[in-house]
Amino acid sequence: MRHFDLIVIGAGIIGAQCAHLATARGRKVAIIEPDVIGGGVTAASMGHLVTMDDDPVELALGRYSLALWEQYKDVAEAEFSRCGTLWVAANEHELQSVAAKRERLARVGIASEAVDATGLRQLEPGLADDLLGGMLVADEAVVYPPRICDWLVQQAVAAGACLLHGRGVVMLRNDGVELDDGSVLSGPVVVAAGNASPALLPELPMHMRRGHLAITDRYPGVLRHQVLELGYADSAHGNDDVSVAFNVQPRPTGQLLLGSSREQGQHDSRINPVVLRRMLERAFRYVPGLAPLKAIRVWTGQRPCTQDGRPYIGAMPGRTNVWVATGHEGLGVATSTGTAHMLMDLMDGATPAIDPAPFDPARVMACA
């Protein structure tokens, strides 16, 4: 039996950040990944480093995480692009929400700028003529999740971590894990397995939402900012069986990445033509010039969700030396840095930079 100071299940962006940080803090780490590093949920992520402000708890984690992302701004593998986030209003109600949104961001030190209809077109000439205005968060950025994820894992391995690629966990034990080849590893465990987390922790309430993404050929200069509709949070965090919202980001390659959609109860990776059409039509409504562009790939992915919309980060009640970091839904990339630091602080007996209580899985176990 091989012993480790930490066994990380999953080499997506959450697991990669945990393994990278744990190794940097001197732990002997094993990383277990049965499939592609940075595949799964991470490969179905847009990679936006954006702060969502509709939940104060989520805002705190997002603000903390984005500050930590700054350490990777010069890492080539991150493809870090500070394009800023431009939120746009399609109606008067959304326009009136800008002041309160800016105030919430300002309270945690995030600068933003109100933009009127004229300013909107100056920032992005391709936006629809009837949009009323919005707000710009200039310091926000995008990254390419699969590539930075792979880099984090490789950095951890170079620092001494053991990567068990192609191996899967069949059972959690009180003293570690049993793998699909019959071998056993001992030591504390972090379950950061994305969609596979419910199978390992069936007592933890979770559900999945399928999302579609589309990426275009290279069209440099079509958009300069990541652009989202101000109703995005209502769509992304709502309870409708199917929802779509406008979200498009320019990649450093000149490509444009388009989202977003949510489907409840769809557990396969098939493309739903009806949902895809709705998502693209939503994008064309905000940026008409996208319609004639050539999409070179469309794909879907499952996003693990929790009942209250907050991820599970912390020790698993009823289990010995088992920790969890999952359920981030559409914000796993943005909040992966803060998640890793919070979890490692808790494991080290240190006080995290933000309150970990709202993310503690015990909050739902007590109600089960």
Number of C-alpha atoms within 10 A of each C-alpha: 8 10 16 19 15 26 27 26 30 32 32 31 35 32 33 30 24 33 33 25 18 25 22 15 11 11 16 19 27 26 25 23 23 15 15 15 24 26 20 23 27 26 22 21 28 24 23 25 26 23 23 21 19 13 11 13 17 20 19 20 25 25 22 22 24 22 11 16 20 12 9 14 15 11 12 11 18 22 20 24 20 18 21 22 26 27 25 28 26 18 13 11 11 17 21 13 14 21 13 11 16 19 15 18 20 12 9 13 10 16 14 19 14 17 22 17 15 13 15 25 16 12 15 17 15 16 21 17 14 12 20 19 25 26 23 23 22 17 16 20 25 26 24 21 28 24 18 22 27 21 20 24 26 16 17 25 18 11 15 16 24 18 18 15 15 12 15 18 21 14 14 18 18 13 17 24 22 17 17 14 10 8 11 18 20 18 21 22 27 27 24 25 28 28 21 16 20 19 12 15 17 9 14 20 15 18 18 22 21 25 29 25 22 20 20 19 15 18 15 14 11 17 23 20 26 26 25 23 21 25 17 19 14 12 19 19 16 13 12 12 11 17 21 25 25 25 24 26 25 25 25 18 11 16 20 23 22 25 24 29 24 29 21 16 12 15 15 10 13 12 16 15 9 8 19 22 12 16 24 21 18 19 25 17 17 24 21 15 14 21 13 8 12 12 17 11 11 14 16 22 25 28 27 25 23 19 11 8 16 21 26 27 27 24 21 22 17 10 13 14 18 24 24 25 30 31 28 24 24 25 22 28 31 32 28 27 24 26 30 24 21 27 23 20 16 17 17 12 9 11 13 15 13 13 13 19 12 14 21 20 24 19 13 16 14 8 6 9
